[in-house]
């Protein structure tokens, strides 16, 4: 990496580090796992929804189902690329745009658990609907206002948003994905500071083309920190009626055909200073905090879709006969459907545990929310791929084609197209790895990094920092070598599941030790070993999902003592997770990561050009740029995604 690239990376990392939440004000089950502490008391008994809140959710979900059944046809939306305006109106009438907004401001005031239950139902039926409602309130204007808005801002905007005015979150730009230091959209303050002029573009803004109110991240004048200029990202509330705001293009995608998403432009948009959320320079911090709970919507919807796939796979595997027996009796198919069921059980346990932690508001869910998003989208994608394989040619065929030739119109390929973006939305899998790695290493970054990689202006002497680290690491490391003192209540679990629980306890201590060993080996260069950090993250993810699955299984057993099926699902999931954990520990010790870097560098340098000499890499004729042809008409009316 060149010195210029290193400086750019350091600038981006400094900005991201400055924006992240520095302290752990509340306990985190996963953060403790990475420190070698198995806090079973935080997970057990499983934080199940209480009966009163569940009744509220049940009643509201019944109303949502009525709207879905009457106004939403996912097959027609997928075919036409148009989301029905009457559906949005019907959802607004039942308060669906205010599910997370408190009753004080005209909302429904659902708990995070009930809100996620609604998204699970939506995800099981129409994922385009999920995006309309979740982008509006999971990451749109309501969430940052709830967390950082003034009382005046809440009174002004929340009732409108609860009533059905649509909101969006605008951060990504054409040249900027997850790198906050490169945000090009600017907000220039007026001489008297009463307003800002907003200029720039935002891309892939979900709900953006139809949004009434948006939260827009833009660069305001920089600050000088330790003698260096540091960019300031600020969050602004922008209304579509403000002169200078325009929708430049509506994007079309491989799935989510009813999605409202596009390229937005801001040309000297005059935004009042009172429309700043939080303080100037807090925009990235607000974005990260918003996404912590906002990320729980996607995994909830993914788990809902997974349950539909499991049920259809069950029916098909039981009734489709090949070679004299149902295909589910063939071991190759049996493995797929068994893993589908076990993985779906694990997804549910992760989602409901994370939602319960969020509802308590006395737990730090940074890692749990990231795990839920990462685990469910990755597992869900693999599950849908297996589901299509189980369905065979019918899995590749559209619902409409199946219907037109007289077969049951069972959904498969639409789910695959709609779900693929889950691994990209609201933080890609790769970004989730980096975020989780940073949070997992937080204790060691605070203690060791100031010694190994001192920052300009660092006040403590190196000797003082070393002594501070020694005082922490000696007793901490000795404790990791001693037998666990964690007390379990596992009398309802099978002997196999009790063994899994003991494995989680033992392995989290091994994980903490290995993290320290690896940091000692690589020093400051460890931050560049993203694949090794990814191995550690995946171990932590599997330990968390094992623990949540085991606690969830015990909860189900308490409800239905004679039913061993939750144990079976937890046992299978844990067996698979233990195999992955072993492979990840091995990959930390022995890998060929350098070969990836070497081949990637050669590829980027064009050294493998000989591989593509005999193929067609030209753009299709209809998409070749011609001065006389600026646009090519798309199949659906791209200017009317809502009708």
N, C-alpha and C positions, 0 to 999 in steps of 0.2 A: 504494500500500500504506500503510495507516494506521500510526501510531507503535506501537500495540499489536501489530499484525501483525508489524512489523519486530522488536520486542523478542522476540516468540515465536519468530520465525525465527532470530534471533541466538542465542537460548538453545538451540534444537535444533541449529544448526550448530556451536556451541561444544562441545556434548556429543559430537556425531559426530566433530568434529575431534580432540577429546581421546582418542577411542577408536581412531582409525585408527592404523595402524603408521606412525610418523613417519619412520623411516630405511629406506633400501634397502640391507640388509645383503648382498644378493646381486644379481647382474646380472639385468636384465629386458630381453628383446629389444624389447618394445613400448615400455617407458619410454624406452629409448634412441632408438627411432624418433621419439618426440615431441620428443626433444632434438636431433634432426637427425643422429643417429649410426646408420648402417645397419650393425648388428653381424651381418653374414652368418655370421661364425664361430660365433655362438650357435645358428644354425639349420641350418648346413651343415657336415658332412654331416647329413642328417636324423636326428634322435635315435631311430632305430628300435629296437624291442624286441630284446634279444639272444635267441639261440636257446634257451638254457636256461630263461629266464623264459617265453618263448612256449610251450615244451613244458608247463610247469606250467599255464599258462592253457588250453591246448588240452585237457589232461586234465580240468581242472575244468569247463570249458564242456560237455564231453561228459556229465558227471554232471548238470549243470543242465538240459540238453536232455531227459534222461530224465525228470526230475521234471516239466518243462513238458508233455511229451507224455502222461504218465500221469495227472497230477492237475489240470492247468490247461486249462480250456476257455474262452477269452476271449469267445466268443459267448454262452455260457450265463451267464457272470459279468455280461456287459453286459445280458443280458435280465432276469436275476433281481435284480441289485444285491447279490448275496451272494458273498463270497469264500470258497472252500472251506477249511475248517479242516484237512482232510487234506493240502492243498497246503502250508500253513504248517508242518505237522508234518514233511512230507517234506523241505522246504527246511532246516528246523532239523537234521534228521538228517545232511544232507550238509555242514553248517556254513555255510550261506548267510547266516545272520545274523551270522557272525563272519568274513566275507571280509576285512574291513579290520582285524580284531583280530589282534595278533601271536600266534604259536603259544605264546609264554610264558604267555599268559592264556587258552589254550584255543581260539584262533581259527585260521583257515586261513592268515592272513598273506599274502594276495595283494598284489602290487604295485598301485599306482594304475592302471597300464596294464591289467593283467589284470582288476582289479575293473571297470574301465570297459568292457572287452571283454564281460564277463558282462552288464552293463547294456545294452550294445548288442544282445545276443541277446534279452534280455528285452523291450526296446523294440520289437524287430522282430515280436514275437508277442503279448505281453499287457502293456500299459502299466500296468494296475492292479497287476500283480506287481512291476513296476519300482518303483512308489511304496512298496509295503510294504517292500521290501528296501533301497532307497536312502534313504528318509526315516529308517529305523532307524540306518543307519551312515554315511551321507554327512553328515547334519546332526544326527542324534539323539545320544544320550549317548556312544557310543563315541568319536566324533571329538574333542569337547572334552575328554574324559577323557584321550585319547591325548596331546593337546597341552598341557593345563594341570592335569590331575589329579595328586593325590599318589599315592605308591606304595600306600598303604593303600586309597584309593578304587579304584584299578585292580584290586587283588587282590579287593576285595569285589564290584565290579559287573561287570567285563569278562568273567569266566568265565560268569556268568549270562546276559549279553547274547549271548555267542558261542554259548551252548547253545540259544538261541531265545526268551528273554524279550524282549519287544518294547519298543523305546524310541521316544521322540518328542521334538520340539523345540518349546517353547511360548514364543513371543515376541509374535505378533500378538494384538490385543485388539479387541473390537467397535468401539471408537472410535479405535483406533490401528493404522495400517498400518506405514509406514516411518519414522514420527516418534518417535525414542527418548525425546525429552523429555516425551512425553505418556503414557508407560507408567503405567497406573493401578494395576496389581497391586502390592501392598506387602508387604514382609517386615519386621516389627517385631521387633527383638532383645529377648530377655528381659533382666531386670535384671542377671543374672549372665553374659549373653552366651553361654550354652550352647545356646540354640536360638532360632529365629525363628518368628513366627506369620505365615503366608502367607495373604493375602486378595486376592481379585480373580477375574477371568475371563480366559480365553484362547480365541480363536476361530480356526477353520480350522487346527487343530492336526492335521497328518497323522499317522496312527497313534494319535493321542491317545486316542480312545475305547476302544482295545484295548491300550494301552500298559501295561506293567508298571512301567517306570521312565521318568521324563521329566526333561529339563533345562528348568527354568522360569526366565524372566527376570523379576525384580521390583525395585521401587525400595526401597532401604535408606536410612537417614537421610542427608540431603545433606551435602556438604562446602562450605566457603567457599573460593572461589578468586578472587583479586584483588578481594576485597570483595563478590563475588556468590555467591549460593547456587547450587550446581551439583548437579543430580540424580545419584544414584549407582545404576546398574543392576548388580545382582548375579545370578550364575548359581547356581541351587540344583538339587541332585538330589532329586527327589520320587518316592516310590513310591506306587503306586495303593492300597496297603493302609493308608496313613496316614489316620486319621480326618479328615473334612472335605473330602476330594477327591471330586468327583462329575462324571459325564458328564451334562450338561444336555440336549444335543441332538446327534444325528448328522446331519451335513449331507449333502444330495444334490446332485449337479451334472449339468451337461449331458453330461459324459463321465466317464471313470474311475469307472464304476459300482461297481467293486469296492473303491473307496477307503474307508479308515477315516479319517474326518475329522469334527471336531465342535467344539462349544462345551463348555469345561471350566470348572468352578468350584472355587475354593479358599476354604474358610471356616474360618479359624483352624487351618489345617494346621500342625502342630508339626513343624518341620524342624530336625534337629540341626545345629549350627554346622559340624560336620565334613563336612556335605554341600554346603558351598559349594565350587564349582569355582574355582580361582584364588584371588583375594583379593576382599573386598567392593569394589564399584565397578568391577570388571573385566568385568562381564557383557557389555556391548556390544562391548568389544574381543574377548572370546572368541567372541561371535556372528559378528563380522566375519571373524575369522581362521578359524573353522570353515567359514564359507560359501566362503572362497577355494578350498579343495580340494573342498568339498561340492558346489559348483556344477558340477563336471565330470561328475556323474552324468547330469543332464538332457541336455546336448548329446550324450553318448555314446548314450543311448537314442534321441534324435531322429535321429541319424545311422543307427542300426539300422533305424528305421522308414522312413527315406528310401530305403534300399537296397531294401527290399521294394517300395516304390512305383515305383522306377525299373525293377525287373525286371518287375512287372506291366504297367507302361506300355509297356515294350519289346515284350512279347508282344502286347499289344492293338494297338499301333501297327503291328505287322508283319502281323497276321492280319485285322484289321477292314478290310474293303474298302468304300470309298465313291467313287462316280464313277470306277469302273474301276481304282483303285489302292489299296494299303494307305494308311490315313489318315496314317501317318508320312511318306509322300511328299508330303503337302500341307504347304506351308511354315509355315502357322500352327501346325500340330501339331508339325512338325519343330523349330521354335524352342522349344516347351515341353519336349519330351522331351530335347532337347540341353542346355538349361539345367538340367533336373533332374539329368542325369548329371554335368555340370560342377560344379554346386553341391554335390552329394553328395560328390564327390571333394574339394572344398574343405573341407566339413564334417569329413570324416575326417582331413584333414591338420591341421586346427586342433585337433581332439580329441586325436589321438595326439601331436602336438607338446607341447600343454599337459600331458598326462599324463606324458610323458617328463621334462619339466622338473620336475614334482612329484616324480617318483621319484628324481631326482638329489639333491633336497634341498639343492642349492647354487644355486638360482635363485629369484628372487622372482616368483611367478605371480599376483599380485594382478590385474594387467591381463589376462594371458593367460586366466585362469579366467573373468573377466568377459566377455572377448571371446568365448570358446567358448560361454558360456551365451547371450549376446545374439545372436551371429551365427547359431548353429545353430537357436535357437527361432524367430527371425524368418525365416530362410531356409527352415527346415522348414515353417513355416506357409504360406509362399508356394508351396513345392513341392507340398504336399498339395492346395492349392487348384487348382493346374495339373493335378495328377494326376486329380482328380475331373472336371475339365473334359475331359481326354482320354478318360476313361471314359464321359463323357456321362451319360445317364439311369441307367446301371448304377453310376456313381459315387455317385449320390444314393440308390440303393436299398440296403437292408441286405443283409448276407451271408445271413441266414436267409431273406429273401424270394427272393433269387436261387436259393438251394438248393432251396426248396420249389417253384419253378417249373422246375427242371431245369437251371439254368445253374451254371457254376462259382461257388462262393461266395467271390469275390475281395473282400478287405477294402478299403474306401475310406472311407465315411462314419464308421465307428467310429474310424478313425485321426484323422479331422479333429476329431471331438468330444473324443477323448482328448488330442490334442496342443495344443488351444487354450490350456490353462492353462499351458503351458510358457512363454509370454510374460509370465506373472504370477508363477508359483512362484519362490521363492528369490531374489526381487529382480526386480521388473517391468522391462520394457524401458526405461521412463522412469528408474527408479532406477539401472539399469545405466549409462545415459547419464551421470547425475550422478556416480556413483562413478568411472567411467572419466575423465570430464572433470577431476575433482579430482586424480586420480593423474597424469594427463597434464600438468597444469599445476603439478605439485608444485615443480619447480625455480623457476618464476617466482613462485609463491605465497611461497616462502621468501625470495626476494630482493626482490621488488617490493611485495608486500602490506604488509609492515611500514612501508614508506615511504608508500604511498597510503592505507592504512587502519590507522594505529597502534592497538595494543591497550593497554588500561589496564595500567600497571606495566611497560611495555616499557623495557628497560634501555639499549640502544644509542641514541645520539643519531641524529637524522635525517641529519646530515652523514656520520657513520660508516657508516650504512646505504647512503647514496648512493654513497660511495666503494667500498664492498664490491660493490655492484651493477655499477659501472663496470668494476672490475677483472675481473669475470666476463664481462660482456656484450660488451666491445670485442673481445677475442680470439675469443670464441665466435661472434659474429656474422660477423667477418671469415672465419672458417673455413667458415661456411655458404655464403659467396659463392665460395669457391675450388672447383676441380674435385675430385671425390671421389678418395680414395686407396685405397678399399676394393678388395681383391683377390678376384676371383671364380674359381671352378673350374667352368666351365660347358661344358666340351668335349662333354658328352653331351647338352646341351640343343639344341633347334632354334634357329635364328637369331631366330625370333619370341620364344621364351622368354628368350633372352639379352637381347633388347630390353626385355622386361617387367622383368627383374631390374635393368637399368640405370635403368628408370623408377622403381622403388621407391626406389633409392638417391637419385636426383635429387629425387624428390617428398618424401621425408621431410625433406630440408633446406628445401624450400619450405614445408612444413607448419610447421616450427619457426620460420622467419622470420615467417610469416603470423600465427602465434600471438602473437608478440611485438608485431607491428604492431597487432593487434586489441586486445591488452591496453593498449597505449599510447593507443589511441583511446577505449576505454570506461572505463579505470581500474577502480576498485572495483565499478562498476556491471556489469562483465562477468559477475559471478556471477548476475545476473538475466537475462542473455541466454542462456537455456537452449537455444534453438533454434540459435543460432550455435555454442555449445559442442557441441551435438549434431552439427553439421556437421563440426567438427574431429574429434570422436570417430569418426564414420563414415569419415572419411578414414583415420584411424589403423587402424581395423578392417580396411578394405580393403587397406591396405598390408601389415598382418600376414598376412592370409589369402592375399594374392598371394605373399608370401615363403614361407609354409609350403607352399602348393600347388606352387610351383616346386621347393622342396627335396624335397617328397614325390614329385614326378614324377621327379626325378633319381634318387631312391632306387629307384623302381620300374624305371627304365631300367637301373640297375646290376644288378638281379635278372634282368631279361629284356631284354637288349640289342636284340633284334630287334622289340620291341613298341613302336610309337610312340603307342599309345592314351593313356598317361598325359600325354604332351606335348600331345595334342589337347585333353584335358580341361582341363589347366592353362592352355593358350593361350586357350580360350574363356572360362574363368572370368576370366582376367586382362583380356581385352578388355572384358568387361562391367564389371569393377571400375574400369577406367580411365575409362569413361564416367560412372560414379557419382562418382568422385573429382573429375572436372572440374565436374560439376553442384554438388557440395558446396563447392568453392572459389568458384564463381560465387555461390552462396547466401550465403556469408560477406560478399561485397562488395555484393551487390544482392539485397534481399529485401523482402517486405511483412509482416514479423513484427509490426509495430505494428498492422496490420489485424486480426491474430488476437486481440491483446489487446483492441482496441476492441470487436470483435464479441462476444468472450467476456464482457467486463464488462457489455455491454448485455444479453446473454442472461441472465446471473446476476441482473441488476437487474430482470428481468421485462419488458423493453421489447419483446420479440417475442411477447408473449402472444397477440396477434391471430392468430398462425400456427396455434394449437391449438384455436381455438374450435369448429371443426366436426368434431372427431375424438373417438373414445371413449378417454378416458384413465382410466376407472374400473377398479378392481380387478375381476377376475371375481367373480361372485356367491359362489362357493364360498370365496373368500379374503377376503371382507369381514368385519371384526371384529364379533363378536357376543358379548355377555357369556355367553351359553349355549353358545358354541362356541369353545373355546380352541384346538383342533387339528383339522386335516384329515388323514385317513389317507393315507399315501403308498402308491404301488403295491407297492413291495417292503417287506419287514418291516424298518423302519428301525432296529429294536432288535436286529437279528441280521445284521449285515453280514459276520460270520464264522460259518460253520456247518460 
